[in-house]
Amino acid sequence: MKPLVKLSLLGFAAAALVLMVTIAHAQNPLPSWNDGLPKKAIVEFVMKVTKEGSPDFVPPAERIATFDNDGTL
């Protein structure tokens, strides 16, 4: 097989792998969090403010998140 074809196939395979991992990760928001009231509250809040047509919708340009040095909200 020619080197260019091998390189193209390798690039395609890498892109497909990244896409599959991204999709699998997106199925569980906050996968490292334990299921409970805090996780449920955060997920519900994010769904309300990001769903167009919701009375609580916040346009992307107006969304702000603040983190301290250890990464918490």
Residue pairs with C-beta under 8 A, 6 or more apart in sequence:
25 31
29 43
29 46
30 39
30 42
30 43
33 39
48 54
48 56
48 57
49 56
49 57
49 58
49 63
50 57
50 58
51 57
65 73
66 73
67 73
